[in-house]
Amino acid sequence: MVRLRRTSPDQPGWTRRRAGRGFVYLDAAGERLPDEEADRVRALVIPPAWRDVWVTPYENGHLQAVGTDDAGRRQYLYHPAWREKRDQEKFERVLLFGKALVKGPGAAEFVNSALTNDLRRIGLGKAQYTLCCTESGGVIDDLIAYYVSDDEIFLVPNAANTAGVVAALQDDAPDGVTVTDEHRSRAVLAVQGPKSGDVVGGLGLPTDMDYMGYADATFHGVDVRVCRTGYTGEHGYELLPAWDQAAVVFDALLDAVGAAGGQLAGLGARDTLRTEMGYPLHGHELSLDITPVQARCGWAVGWKKDRFWGRDALLAEKEAGPRRTLRGLKAVGRGVLRGDLAVLASAQDGAARIGTTTSGTFSPSLKVGIALALIDTAAGIEDGAHVAVDVRGRLIECEVVKPPFVDTRTR
């Protein structure tokens, strides 16, 4: 049984109990939650891929559910803001990002020859979304590259994949270029929402950079890298303070976000928002078996570059056309979608399986279930067509749509 407790009457808690082949969800008083509420809890709070979930105190005294990813790192799943609309400021303490540093003569040129995107498109003070692939076109990880100088590139991969990215770069690095795991050099704090500029700027930190730009600054003696980036589709910032002094920045941001009417947001909330945007998550929409072409991430590939890992395989797949493509699904009726569910050509008996969901959730913006799914190209499914998703034997009719599900407001 997984028990999620509460610390005050306005912070709900739930208990999950096995019932037959599934689970039922009880509120703090032991009463069974209505089906719709239980679906939201099931989709947002209990990701099945994690090994364990427990309850732990947070710095501000609240309690929330916490899980471990495959690397054993703690992930904060729940905060009250998971139900709120996008129009509210969200503040995240992001534990699932790693950090790495490539440094030495020609570091930028080396990284550009390895990762998919073209660093020549950006310059100093800019960041770029890119992919680290195998020679067969599979994705070791997706990450952000910060162009510090021609001789220094700072990388932010996913924490669970940092070792793999660092090892791959180390194996190919030329003499004089070092690649180091810098996971404990900086923390990552994210402030997302329409007032995020006011919140960050109110602390005296720089906010006037363009989207995907960054600037280095200090806050009360703490070195902070301020980036106009995020993973929610909202105008926002990610702050990377020095690891051992991150609490100074965290506490100040917590007060500023609260004064602006915002709330803390956990991993469940962020995952919901990134799914609404159709953003890929490694291990779901990208993996060693899911290429950038299949995941519709070709915009992050420098196709005209002479060299990057996986170039020949990805060019061949692009020319031939992928056997499957990432699509969006929006439930026509009631029901919450999740990952790893069968997608059928229709809700009719005997309908052929044409794909698999990779992520699914209840959209707080649209008030419907949404999902991302890899759909077989041979099925000939067009946007606007209706398919069905098998949710534990119940077929949920869905419309095929092109993500994002909601408007992008990053700029």
KEGU-255424 format. One record per residue (C-alpha): residue number from 1; z, y, x. Coordinates in Angstrom, 1 decimal. Layout:
- i_pz_py_px
- NUM_Z_Y_X
...
***
This chain:
- i_pz_py_px
- 1_0.0_0.0_0.0
- 2_-0.7_3.5_1.2
- 3_1.8_6.1_0.1
- 4_1.1_9.9_0.2
- 5_4.2_11.9_-0.4
- 6_4.6_15.6_-1.3
- 7_6.9_18.3_0.0
- 8_7.0_20.6_-3.0
- 9_6.1_20.5_-6.7
- 10_2.8_22.3_-6.1
- 11_1.6_19.9_-3.5
- 12_0.5_16.6_-5.2
- 13_1.2_13.2_-3.7
- 14_-0.3_9.9_-4.6
- 15_0.4_6.2_-4.3
- 16_-2.4_3.6_-4.1
- 17_-1.7_0.1_-5.4
- 18_-4.0_-2.9_-5.4
- 19_-5.0_-4.0_-8.9
- 20_-7.3_-7.0_-9.2
- 21_-10.3_-6.5_-6.9
- 22_-9.7_-2.7_-6.6
- 23_-7.0_-0.1_-6.5
- 24_-5.2_2.2_-9.0
- 25_-3.7_5.5_-8.0
- 26_-0.3_6.8_-9.2
- 27_1.1_10.3_-9.1
- 28_4.4_11.2_-7.6
- 29_6.1_10.3_-10.8
- 30_4.6_6.8_-10.8
- 31_2.1_7.6_-13.6
- 32_-1.5_6.3_-13.3
- 33_-3.9_9.1_-12.5
- 34_-6.8_9.7_-14.9
- 35_-10.0_8.0_-13.7
- 36_-11.7_11.3_-12.7
- 37_-8.8_12.4_-10.6
- 38_-8.4_9.0_-9.1
- 39_-12.1_9.0_-8.1
- 40_-11.6_12.3_-6.3
- 41_-8.6_11.0_-4.4
- 42_-10.4_7.7_-3.6
- 43_-13.4_9.6_-2.2
- 44_-11.6_12.3_-0.2
- 45_-8.3_10.8_0.9
- 46_-8.8_7.2_1.8
- 47_-11.9_6.8_4.1
- 48_-12.2_3.0_4.4
- 49_-13.4_2.9_8.0
- 50_-10.2_4.1_9.5
- 51_-7.7_1.5_10.7
- 52_-4.5_3.1_9.3
- 53_-3.1_5.9_7.2
- 54_0.4_7.2_7.3
- 55_2.4_10.4_6.6
- 56_3.5_12.8_9.3
- 57_4.9_16.4_9.4
- 58_2.6_19.2_10.4
- 59_3.5_22.3_12.4
- 60_4.0_24.5_9.3
- 61_6.4_21.9_7.6
- 62_3.9_20.5_5.1
- 63_3.1_16.8_4.9
- 64_-0.3_15.3_4.6
- 65_-2.1_12.0_5.1
- 66_-3.2_11.2_8.6
- 67_-5.5_8.5_9.8
- 68_-6.9_7.3_13.1
- 69_-10.6_7.2_14.1
- 70_-12.0_4.4_16.1
- 71_-10.8_6.1_19.3
- 72_-7.2_6.1_18.0
- 73_-7.1_9.9_17.6
- 74_-5.2_11.3_14.7
- 75_-7.3_12.9_11.9
- 76_-5.8_15.2_9.3
- 77_-7.2_14.2_5.9
- 78_-5.5_16.2_3.2
- 79_-4.5_19.7_2.6
- 80_-4.2_21.5_-0.8
- 81_-7.5_23.3_-0.2
- 82_-9.7_20.2_-0.7
- 83_-10.0_21.0_-4.4
- 84_-10.8_24.7_-3.9
- 85_-14.2_26.4_-4.1
- 86_-16.2_27.4_-1.1
- 87_-15.4_31.1_-1.8
- 88_-12.0_30.7_-0.2
- 89_-11.1_30.9_3.5
- 90_-10.5_27.5_5.1
- 91_-8.6_27.0_8.3
- 92_-8.9_23.7_10.2
- 93_-7.2_22.3_13.2
- 94_-10.1_20.1_14.4
- 95_-8.9_17.1_16.4
- 96_-12.1_15.1_16.2
- 97_-14.1_17.2_18.8
- 98_-14.2_16.3_22.4
- 99_-15.2_18.6_25.3
- 100_-17.2_18.0_28.5
- 101_-18.5_20.2_31.3
- 102_-21.7_19.9_33.3
- 103_-21.5_22.1_36.4
- 104_-23.4_22.6_39.6
- 105_-26.8_23.9_40.8
- 106_-29.4_23.4_38.1
- 107_-26.9_22.1_35.5
- 108_-28.8_23.6_32.6
- 109_-32.1_22.2_33.8
- 110_-30.5_18.7_34.1
- 111_-29.0_18.9_30.6
- 112_-32.3_20.0_29.2
- 113_-34.0_16.9_30.8
- 114_-31.4_14.6_29.1
- 115_-30.6_16.0_25.7
- 116_-33.1_16.4_22.9
- 117_-33.1_20.1_22.0
- 118_-34.7_22.7_24.3
- 119_-32.2_24.8_26.1
- 120_-35.0_27.2_27.0
- 121_-34.9_28.4_23.4
- 122_-31.5_30.0_24.0
- 123_-29.8_31.9_26.8
- 124_-26.4_33.0_28.1
- 125_-23.8_33.4_25.4
- 126_-25.6_31.1_22.9
- 127_-24.9_27.6_21.7
- 128_-27.3_24.9_20.4
- 129_-27.1_21.8_18.3
- 130_-28.6_18.9_20.2
- 131_-28.5_15.1_20.5
- 132_-27.8_12.6_23.2
- 133_-30.1_9.6_22.7
- 134_-30.8_6.2_24.3
- 135_-34.2_5.5_25.6
- 136_-34.9_3.5_22.4
- 137_-34.2_6.6_20.3
- 138_-30.7_5.7_19.0
- 139_-28.1_8.4_19.0
- 140_-25.1_8.2_21.3
- 141_-23.8_11.4_19.7
- 142_-24.7_14.8_18.3
- 143_-23.1_17.7_20.0
- 144_-23.1_21.5_20.6
- 145_-24.2_22.8_24.0
- 146_-22.9_26.2_25.2
- 147_-25.0_27.9_27.7
- 148_-22.5_29.5_30.1
- 149_-24.9_29.9_33.0
- 150_-27.8_28.2_34.6
- 151_-25.3_26.2_36.6
- 152_-22.7_25.5_33.8
- 153_-23.1_24.0_30.4
- 154_-20.1_23.4_28.2
- 155_-20.5_20.5_25.6
- 156_-18.6_19.7_22.4
- 157_-19.3_16.2_21.3
- 158_-17.4_14.1_18.8
- 159_-14.1_12.9_20.3
- 160_-14.8_9.3_19.8
- 161_-18.1_9.5_21.6
- 162_-17.1_11.8_24.5
- 163_-16.7_9.0_27.0
- 164_-20.1_7.6_26.2
- 165_-21.8_11.0_26.5
- 166_-20.0_11.8_29.8
- 167_-20.9_8.3_31.2
- 168_-24.5_8.7_30.3
- 169_-24.8_12.1_31.9
- 170_-22.9_11.0_35.0
- 171_-25.2_8.1_35.5
- 172_-28.3_10.4_35.5
- 173_-26.8_13.6_37.2
- 174_-28.5_14.8_40.4
- 175_-26.6_15.4_43.6
- 176_-24.4_18.5_43.3
- 177_-24.0_18.3_39.5
- 178_-20.7_17.1_38.2
- 179_-20.0_15.9_34.7
- 180_-16.3_15.9_33.6
- 181_-14.4_15.0_30.4
- 182_-12.6_18.2_29.5
- 183_-11.0_17.0_26.2
- 184_-7.6_18.4_27.0
- 185_-8.9_21.6_28.5
- 186_-9.3_23.3_25.1
- 187_-8.3_22.8_21.5
- 188_-10.6_23.6_18.5
- 189_-9.6_25.7_15.5
- 190_-12.1_26.5_12.7
- 191_-12.0_29.4_10.3
- 192_-14.7_29.2_7.6
- 193_-15.5_31.4_4.6
- 194_-16.7_34.8_3.5
- 195_-13.7_36.6_5.0
- 196_-13.6_34.6_8.2
- 197_-14.9_37.6_10.2
- 198_-12.1_39.8_8.9
- 199_-9.5_37.2_9.7
- 200_-10.7_36.5_13.3
- 201_-11.5_40.2_13.9
- 202_-8.1_41.2_12.6
- 203_-6.6_39.4_15.6
- 204_-8.6_41.5_18.0
- 205_-11.1_38.7_18.8
- 206_-14.8_39.3_19.0
- 207_-16.8_38.6_15.8
- 208_-20.1_40.5_16.2
- 209_-22.1_37.7_17.8
- 210_-25.1_36.2_16.0
- 211_-25.0_32.7_14.4
- 212_-24.6_30.1_17.2
- 213_-23.5_32.8_19.6
- 214_-20.2_32.9_21.4
- 215_-18.0_35.1_23.5
- 216_-15.0_34.6_25.8
- 217_-11.9_36.6_25.1
- 218_-8.1_36.6_25.4
- 219_-5.4_36.6_22.8
- 220_-1.8_37.3_23.9
- 221_-2.7_36.1_27.3
- 222_-4.5_32.9_26.1
- 223_-8.1_32.3_27.0
- 224_-10.2_31.7_23.8
- 225_-13.9_31.0_23.4
- 226_-14.9_32.4_20.0
- 227_-18.0_30.7_18.6
- 228_-20.1_31.7_15.5
- 229_-20.4_28.0_14.5
- 230_-19.0_25.6_12.0
- 231_-19.6_22.5_10.0
- 232_-19.3_23.7_6.4
- 233_-22.4_25.7_5.7
- 234_-20.3_28.9_5.4
- 235_-20.0_32.0_7.5
- 236_-17.4_31.0_10.0
- 237_-16.0_30.7_13.5
- 238_-14.7_28.0_15.8
- 239_-12.1_29.0_18.3
- 240_-11.5_27.1_21.5
- 241_-8.2_28.2_23.0
- 242_-6.7_26.8_26.2
- 243_-5.2_23.4_25.2
- 244_-1.6_24.0_26.4
- 245_-1.3_27.4_24.7
- 246_-3.3_26.6_21.5
- 247_-0.2_27.0_19.3
- 248_-0.1_30.7_20.0
- 249_-3.5_31.1_18.4
- 250_-2.9_28.5_15.7
- 251_0.2_30.3_14.4
- 252_-1.5_33.7_14.4
- 253_-4.5_32.4_12.5
- 254_-2.3_30.5_10.0
- 255_-0.6_33.8_9.1
- 256_-3.9_35.7_9.0
- 257_-5.6_33.2_6.8
- 258_-2.7_33.1_4.4
- 259_-2.6_36.8_4.1
- 260_-6.4_36.7_3.3
- 261_-5.7_34.3_0.4
- 262_-6.9_31.2_2.3
- 263_-5.5_27.8_2.9
- 264_-5.3_25.0_5.5
- 265_-8.1_22.5_5.0
- 266_-8.0_18.9_6.4
- 267_-10.7_16.5_7.4
- 268_-11.3_15.4_3.8
- 269_-12.1_18.9_2.8
- 270_-14.4_19.5_5.7
- 271_-16.2_16.2_5.1
- 272_-16.8_17.2_1.5
- 273_-18.3_20.6_2.5
- 274_-20.5_19.1_5.3
- 275_-21.8_16.5_2.8
- 276_-22.7_19.3_0.3
- 277_-24.8_20.8_3.1
- 278_-26.4_17.5_4.0
- 279_-25.1_17.8_7.6
- 280_-25.1_14.4_9.5
- 281_-22.0_12.8_10.8
- 282_-22.3_10.4_13.7
- 283_-21.5_6.8_12.6
- 284_-22.9_7.6_9.1
- 285_-26.2_9.5_9.2
- 286_-26.7_9.1_13.0
- 287_-25.9_6.1_15.2
- 288_-27.4_3.9_17.8
- 289_-29.4_2.3_14.9
- 290_-30.3_5.6_13.1
- 291_-32.7_7.9_15.0
- 292_-33.0_11.7_14.6
- 293_-36.4_11.1_13.0
- 294_-34.9_8.9_10.3
- 295_-32.0_11.4_9.8
- 296_-34.4_14.3_9.5
- 297_-33.0_16.0_12.6
- 298_-36.4_16.5_14.2
- 299_-35.7_20.2_14.2
- 300_-33.1_19.5_17.0
- 301_-35.7_17.8_19.2
- 302_-37.8_19.7_21.7
- 303_-41.0_17.8_21.1
- 304_-42.9_19.8_23.6
- 305_-40.5_19.0_26.5
- 306_-41.8_16.8_29.3
- 307_-38.6_14.8_29.4
- 308_-35.5_13.9_27.4
- 309_-33.8_10.6_26.8
- 310_-35.6_8.6_24.1
- 311_-38.7_10.9_24.2
- 312_-41.3_8.2_24.1
- 313_-39.6_6.1_21.4
- 314_-39.0_9.1_19.2
- 315_-42.6_10.5_19.6
- 316_-44.0_7.1_18.6
- 317_-41.7_6.9_15.6
- 318_-42.6_10.4_14.5
- 319_-46.3_9.6_14.8
- 320_-46.1_6.3_12.9
- 321_-43.6_7.6_10.4
- 322_-40.0_6.4_10.0
- 323_-39.4_3.2_8.0
- 324_-36.5_5.0_6.2
- 325_-35.5_8.6_5.7
- 326_-32.3_10.4_4.9
- 327_-32.3_11.7_1.3
- 328_-29.8_13.4_-1.0
- 329_-28.5_11.8_-4.2
- 330_-26.8_13.7_-7.1
- 331_-25.2_11.7_-9.9
- 332_-26.7_12.4_-13.3
- 333_-23.6_11.4_-15.1
- 334_-20.0_10.8_-14.3
- 335_-19.0_8.9_-11.2
- 336_-18.1_9.4_-7.5
- 337_-20.4_8.1_-4.8
- 338_-19.3_6.7_-1.5
- 339_-20.9_5.5_1.7
- 340_-22.3_2.0_2.3
- 341_-23.4_1.4_-1.3
- 342_-26.7_-0.2_-2.4
- 343_-29.4_2.2_-3.7
- 344_-31.6_0.5_-6.3
- 345_-35.1_1.7_-7.5
- 346_-33.7_2.0_-11.1
- 347_-30.8_1.1_-13.3
- 348_-32.8_-1.7_-14.8
- 349_-31.7_-5.3_-14.3
- 350_-33.3_-6.9_-11.3
- 351_-34.3_-3.5_-9.7
- 352_-35.1_-3.8_-6.0
- 353_-32.8_-2.4_-3.4
- 354_-34.4_0.5_-1.6
- 355_-31.7_1.9_0.5
- 356_-28.0_2.4_1.4
- 357_-25.7_5.4_1.0
- 358_-24.4_6.7_4.3
- 359_-21.8_9.2_2.9
- 360_-20.6_10.1_-0.6
- 361_-18.0_12.3_-2.2
- 362_-17.2_14.4_-5.3
- 363_-18.7_17.8_-4.9
- 364_-16.1_20.5_-5.8
- 365_-18.9_23.1_-6.0
- 366_-21.2_21.1_-8.3
- 367_-18.5_19.1_-10.1
- 368_-20.6_15.9_-9.7
- 369_-20.8_13.0_-7.3
- 370_-23.2_13.4_-4.4
- 371_-24.3_11.2_-1.5
- 372_-26.6_11.0_1.5
- 373_-28.6_7.8_1.7
- 374_-31.2_6.2_3.9
- 375_-34.2_5.3_1.6
- 376_-37.0_3.0_2.6
- 377_-40.2_4.9_3.0
- 378_-42.2_2.1_1.6
- 379_-40.4_2.6_-1.8
- 380_-42.4_5.8_-2.3
- 381_-39.5_7.6_-3.8
- 382_-40.2_11.4_-4.3
- 383_-37.7_14.2_-4.8
- 384_-36.8_14.5_-8.4
- 385_-37.1_10.7_-9.0
- 386_-34.1_8.8_-10.5
- 387_-32.5_5.9_-8.8
- 388_-29.3_4.0_-9.2
- 389_-26.3_3.4_-6.9
- 390_-24.2_0.2_-7.3
- 391_-20.6_1.3_-7.2
- 392_-18.6_-2.0_-7.4
- 393_-20.9_-3.4_-10.0
- 394_-21.3_-0.2_-12.0
- 395_-24.7_1.4_-11.8
- 396_-24.6_5.2_-11.5
- 397_-27.9_7.0_-12.2
- 398_-28.8_9.6_-9.6
- 399_-31.5_12.2_-9.0
- 400_-33.1_12.2_-5.5
- 401_-32.9_15.7_-4.0
- 402_-33.5_17.3_-0.7
- 403_-30.3_18.6_0.9
- 404_-28.5_20.9_1.0
- 405_-26.9_20.5_-2.4
- 406_-25.7_24.1_-2.3
- 407_-26.9_27.3_-0.8
- 408_-26.4_27.8_3.0
- 409_-24.3_30.9_3.9
- 410_-23.9_30.4_7.6
- 411_-25.5_33.8_8.5
***
